[in-house]
Amino acid sequence: MTRDLREILIGAATVVGLVGILVFMNARHELFGADAGADLVVSGKFNKVDGLIEGSEVRLGGIRIGTVTGMALDGQYRAVVKFTIDAGYRLPKDTSAAIHTDGLFGSKFVVLEPGAEEAPLKSGDEITLTQDAVVVSDLLDLIISEGRVAQAKARQAAGK
């Protein structure tokens, strides 16, 4: 066997091995069943999700435990956010979800707060206790309007 033929066979075996590993990684859910270490897929309905995108982090206690995997509108024009929680985290059924901002103008992420119920969340469940994203421009508008009201009251008190 020539050296070139041997290198071609080794290269082909390596490529076949890598493709086999990739196929196995993608098909592990079908091979081992949905419950064997499967990630938890849950959803929550929000009025505002401004700045949240697919791929945003889902955090518990400041630690990343999942990602946002989808967003859509329901029949009442509320944002339905679907997220995946890594296998191994057992959260109570009354867990709440809120959308927070990383710093003042940073990226958005979902924060989960576990409840006290004994029953765990299961794939397909909906988190009903949700808190919408705070939009910085709305918050600044509120602060400015409160300042104007305070100035108007101060002028009225000075004019009396």
C-alpha positions as CSV (number, residue, x, y, z in Angstrom):
1,M,0.0,0.0,0.0
2,T,1.4,3.3,-1.0
3,R,1.8,6.2,1.4
4,D,-0.7,8.4,-0.5
5,L,-3.4,5.7,-0.4
6,R,-2.8,5.1,3.4
7,E,-3.2,8.9,4.1
8,I,-6.4,9.0,2.1
9,L,-7.8,6.0,4.0
10,I,-6.9,7.6,7.4
11,G,-8.4,10.9,6.3
12,A,-11.6,9.2,5.1
13,A,-11.9,7.2,8.4
14,T,-11.4,10.4,10.4
15,V,-14.2,12.2,8.4
16,V,-16.5,9.3,8.8
17,G,-15.8,9.2,12.6
18,L,-16.5,12.9,13.0
19,V,-19.7,12.7,11.0
20,G,-20.8,9.7,13.2
21,I,-20.1,11.7,16.4
22,L,-22.2,14.7,15.0
23,V,-25.1,12.4,14.1
24,F,-25.0,10.8,17.5
25,M,-25.0,14.2,19.3
26,N,-28.0,15.4,17.3
27,A,-30.0,12.1,17.6
28,R,-29.3,11.4,21.3
29,H,-32.9,12.4,22.3
30,E,-34.4,9.8,20.0
31,L,-31.8,7.2,21.1
32,F,-32.2,7.6,24.9
33,G,-35.8,8.9,25.2
34,A,-37.1,12.3,26.0
35,D,-36.8,12.0,29.8
36,A,-33.2,10.8,30.0
37,G,-31.4,14.0,30.7
38,A,-33.6,16.1,28.3
39,D,-33.7,19.8,28.7
40,L,-36.9,21.4,30.1
41,V,-38.8,23.5,27.6
42,V,-41.3,25.9,29.2
43,S,-43.0,29.2,28.1
44,G,-44.2,32.4,29.7
45,K,-46.5,35.2,28.5
46,F,-45.3,38.8,28.7
47,N,-46.8,42.2,27.7
48,K,-43.4,43.6,26.7
49,V,-40.2,41.8,25.8
50,D,-38.4,44.8,24.3
51,G,-34.7,43.9,23.7
52,L,-35.1,40.2,24.5
53,I,-34.0,38.0,21.6
54,E,-33.7,34.3,20.8
55,G,-30.5,33.1,22.4
56,S,-30.8,35.4,25.4
57,E,-29.8,33.9,28.7
58,V,-32.1,32.4,31.3
59,R,-30.6,32.9,34.7
60,L,-31.3,31.5,38.2
61,G,-29.5,33.2,41.1
62,G,-27.3,35.0,38.5
63,I,-26.1,31.8,36.9
64,R,-27.0,30.9,33.3
65,I,-29.2,27.8,33.3
66,G,-30.8,28.1,29.8
67,T,-31.6,30.1,26.8
68,V,-34.6,31.8,25.1
69,T,-35.5,29.5,22.1
70,G,-38.5,31.2,20.6
71,M,-40.9,34.2,20.7
72,A,-44.3,34.7,19.1
73,L,-47.6,36.5,19.7
74,D,-50.7,34.8,21.0
75,G,-54.4,35.6,20.2
76,Q,-54.4,38.5,22.7
77,Y,-51.2,40.0,21.3
78,R,-49.1,39.0,24.2
79,A,-45.6,37.8,23.7
80,V,-45.2,34.1,24.3
81,V,-41.5,33.4,25.1
82,K,-40.3,29.8,25.0
83,F,-37.1,29.0,26.8
84,T,-35.1,25.9,27.4
85,I,-33.7,25.1,30.9
86,D,-30.7,22.8,31.1
87,A,-31.3,19.3,32.3
88,G,-30.7,18.8,36.0
89,Y,-32.5,21.9,37.3
90,R,-35.7,20.9,39.1
91,L,-37.9,24.0,39.4
92,P,-41.2,24.3,41.3
93,K,-44.4,24.7,39.3
94,D,-45.0,28.2,40.8
95,T,-41.7,29.6,39.5
96,S,-41.9,33.2,38.3
97,A,-40.1,34.8,35.3
98,A,-39.0,38.4,34.8
99,I,-37.1,40.1,32.1
100,H,-34.1,42.1,33.4
101,T,-31.4,44.3,31.8
102,D,-27.7,43.7,32.2
103,G,-26.8,47.2,33.4
104,L,-28.5,50.4,32.3
105,F,-28.3,49.8,28.5
106,G,-27.1,46.2,28.4
107,S,-28.7,43.1,26.9
108,K,-31.9,41.6,28.2
109,F,-32.2,38.2,29.9
110,V,-34.9,36.1,31.7
111,V,-34.6,35.7,35.5
112,L,-36.3,32.8,37.2
113,E,-37.4,32.8,40.8
114,P,-38.4,29.5,42.2
115,G,-41.6,29.2,44.2
116,A,-42.4,27.0,47.1
117,E,-44.7,24.4,45.5
118,E,-43.7,20.7,45.7
119,A,-44.7,19.8,42.1
120,P,-42.0,20.4,39.6
121,L,-42.2,22.2,36.2
122,K,-42.5,19.8,33.3
123,S,-41.7,20.3,29.6
124,G,-44.6,22.1,27.9
125,D,-45.7,23.9,31.1
126,E,-46.4,27.6,31.2
127,I,-45.0,30.0,33.8
128,T,-47.9,32.2,34.7
129,L,-46.2,34.6,37.1
130,T,-44.3,37.0,34.8
131,Q,-42.9,40.5,34.9
132,D,-42.4,42.5,31.7
133,A,-39.2,44.2,30.5
134,V,-38.6,47.7,31.7
135,V,-37.9,50.0,28.7
136,V,-35.3,52.6,29.7
137,S,-36.9,55.4,27.6
138,D,-40.2,54.8,29.4
139,L,-38.5,55.0,32.7
140,L,-36.6,58.2,31.8
141,D,-39.9,59.7,30.6
142,L,-41.5,58.9,33.9
143,I,-38.6,60.5,35.9
144,I,-38.7,63.6,33.7
145,S,-42.5,64.0,34.1
146,E,-42.2,63.5,37.9
147,G,-39.5,66.2,38.0
148,R,-41.7,68.6,36.0
149,V,-44.6,68.0,38.4
150,A,-42.3,68.7,41.4
151,Q,-41.1,71.9,39.7
152,A,-44.6,73.1,39.1
153,K,-45.6,72.5,42.7
154,A,-42.4,74.3,43.9
155,R,-43.4,77.3,41.7
156,Q,-46.9,77.4,43.0
157,A,-45.7,77.2,46.6
158,A,-43.2,80.1,45.9
159,G,-45.9,82.2,44.3
160,K,-48.3,82.1,47.3
